[in-house]
Amino acid sequence: QAAKSIVASELARRCIVQVSYAIGVPEPLSVFVDTYGTGKIPDKEILKIVKENFDFRPGMISINLDLKRGGNSRFLKTAAYGHFGREDPDFTWEVVKPLKWEKA
């Protein structure tokens, strides 16, 4: 959702966001952004925007993406054709989030 929102906000044409965790630690150990040189602003600034707009703690991801809604049945659809790049209202992780940041 974060990378898709960056591209939709026209901050970059391409983007990857990587998040790493340690067992028992709610906050991510690291968050990494790479726009492959397509960013309209430096990747460090985009990383700052990502951190201000997304809470990457596992519990908050579950709440923000409403992952418990509908039980496991909504995830059965991901067994065929995967779970990324599909326009399905149950796939809340595909919904673009409007980003808030101070534009220079």
LUMSEFI-288852 format. One record per residue (C-alpha): x, y, z; residue in one letter. Coordinates in steps of 0.2 Angstrom, whole numbers, padded with zeros to 4 digits, always signed. Layout:
<sites>
XYZa
...
</sites>
This chain:
<sites>
+0000+0000+0000q
+0014+0012+0004a
+0023+0010-0013a
+0007+0011-0022k
+0002+0027-0013s
+0019+0035-0017i
+0017+0031-0036v
-0001+0037-0035a
+0004+0053-0027s
+0016+0056-0041e
+0031+0056-0030l
+0039+0043-0041a
+0036+0032-0056r
+0042+0016-0048r
+0045+0012-0029c
+0048-0002-0017i
+0046-0001+0002v
+0054-0014+0012q
+0050-0016+0031v
+0060-0028+0043s
+0055-0034+0060y
+0062-0044+0074a
+0052-0056+0084i
+0044-0048+0100g
+0048-0030+0094v
+0032-0020+0088p
+0041-0006+0079e
+0050-0011+0063p
+0069-0012+0064l
+0070-0003+0047s
+0060+0005+0033v
+0068+0007+0016f
+0062+0016+0001v
+0070+0015-0016d
+0062+0024-0031t
+0075+0017-0044y
+0080+0035-0048g
+0062+0040-0053t
+0058+0050-0037g
+0053+0069-0039k
+0061+0072-0022i
+0075+0062-0014p
+0072+0045-0007d
+0076+0051+0010k
+0062+0063+0009e
+0050+0050+0003i
+0055+0039+0017l
+0050+0053+0029k
+0033+0054+0021i
+0031+0036+0022v
+0035+0035+0040k
+0023+0050+0044e
+0008+0042+0034n
+0010+0023+0038f
+0011+0014+0055d
+0020-0002+0052f
+0018-0010+0068r
+0010-0027+0065p
-0006-0024+0075g
-0009-0007+0067m
-0007-0015+0050i
-0020-0027+0054s
-0032-0013+0060i
-0028-0001+0046n
-0031-0014+0033l
-0045-0022+0042d
-0038-0039+0039l
-0049-0048+0052k
-0065-0043+0043r
-0074-0058+0035g
-0063-0071+0044g
-0051-0082+0033n
-0064-0083+0019s
-0059-0067+0011r
-0041-0074+0009f
-0047-0089-0001l
-0048-0078-0016k
-0029-0075-0015t
-0026-0094-0017a
-0029-0092-0036a
-0020-0077-0046y
-0011-0071-0030g
-0014-0056-0019h
-0006-0041-0027f
-0011-0031-0042g
-0029-0036-0042r
-0044-0024-0040e
-0055-0032-0027d
-0063-0023-0013p
-0058-0036-0001d
-0040-0033-0004f
-0038-0018+0007t
-0019-0018+0004w
-0022-0012-0014e
-0031+0003-0009v
-0021+0019-0012v
-0020+0030+0004k
-0019+0049+0001p
-0003+0055+0008l
-0001+0070+0019k
+0016+0080+0018w
+0022+0098+0018e
+0026+0102+0000k
+0041+0113-0003a
</sites>
